[in-house]
């Protein structure tokens, strides 16, 4: 009898293993059925505009199934685009609690930081982004988001903390932003000096702002040599800015021949309206009014411009007293028209304005608002 029991032990073990395996499979199937049921229920709530119930139902699934994270990220981003920041935050915060690989965890942190930023919770967003700037994939986007926070809070000095991180990226726009925000910090702290601006202008050579501020400061201190050097660099590399740079360069009192060559290059090679107007003035002073008038007429045929026509009227008024009275009313009409025209345009978003901004009020890009060129341009 005892031998018979020993013979039955393997059979009992095999039966136990078989039943146990079936039990695990049954639990897995039951779990999957529950997930499917909850998912279907959540989607049904979404379809019937019961978003709060839908979110509760779908968030419950995160405790069971973490393989659908991308789906949840897409859903949260959809809520953020709709302006439902609280719903997006709830989903991203739930995802943030999961134990995930570092790249995925940083992605969720970045998305949650964008939610916080949209909701005006800048301090929370900043704390998350500080960890994301080390990501090789998200560093550039995280830095741009951080800079958006510093712009909103006007904490310009914080940008300098990320100078090394910016240098590690290939982003041209981040370097321009860094140069401008450090300049803003210097102005805010009232420590704007020629040395500090020279350092910024050297480090961020492609940025206009430090050189422009340096030239203005140098002119205020009668350092025309330093001012001219900074302004000539800008106009050489950014000829479109000549409309704002040339009036300042006039104060530097460049040698007559050098001034003429500069204006000729900008007028003929770059078709800059301001340069054409100033060159006509130079011809009037060093040649004759007739030569200046003929020059403007030739340019008007090649490049029709209301501003050039305005300058032509002015020269003709100076030439003839009888003509001055007749042309006076025409000049008033032209001036009234030009007084309403925009002088600057953002190359990034198309925003137009009569006032210059270093930071576009519309798209928040630095140094994208440039002088307008063309028929009504400068």
HELIX and SHEET records of a PDB file:
HELIX    1   1 UNK A    2  UNK A   47  1                                  46    
HELIX    2   2 UNK A   51  UNK A   62  1                                  12    
HELIX    3   3 UNK A   69  UNK A   82  1                                  14    
HELIX    4   4 UNK A   85  UNK A   96  1                                  12    
HELIX    5   5 UNK A  102  UNK A  118  1                                  17    
HELIX    6   6 UNK A  122  UNK A  132  1                                  11    
HELIX    7   7 UNK A  139  UNK A  153  1                                  15    
HELIX    8   8 UNK A  156  UNK A  162  5                                   7    
HELIX    9   9 UNK A  163  UNK A  167  1                                   5    
HELIX   10  10 UNK A  172  UNK A  188  1                                  17    
HELIX   11  11 UNK A  194  UNK A  203  1                                  10    
HELIX   12  12 UNK A  209  UNK A  220  1                                  12    
HELIX   13  13 UNK A  224  UNK A  237  1                                  14    
HELIX   14  14 UNK A  239  UNK A  241  5                                   3    
HELIX   15  15 UNK A  242  UNK A  250  1                                   9    
HELIX   16  16 UNK A  256  UNK A  268  1                                  13    
HELIX   17  17 UNK A  273  UNK A  286  1                                  14    
HELIX   18  18 UNK A  289  UNK A  302  1                                  14    
HELIX   19  19 UNK A  306  UNK A  319  1                                  14    
HELIX   20  20 UNK A  321  UNK A  338  1                                  18    
SHEET    1   A 3 UNK A 352  UNK A 353  0                                        
SHEET    2   A 3 UNK A 344  UNK A 346 -1                                        
SHEET    3   A 3 UNK A 369  UNK A 371 -1                                        
END                                                                             
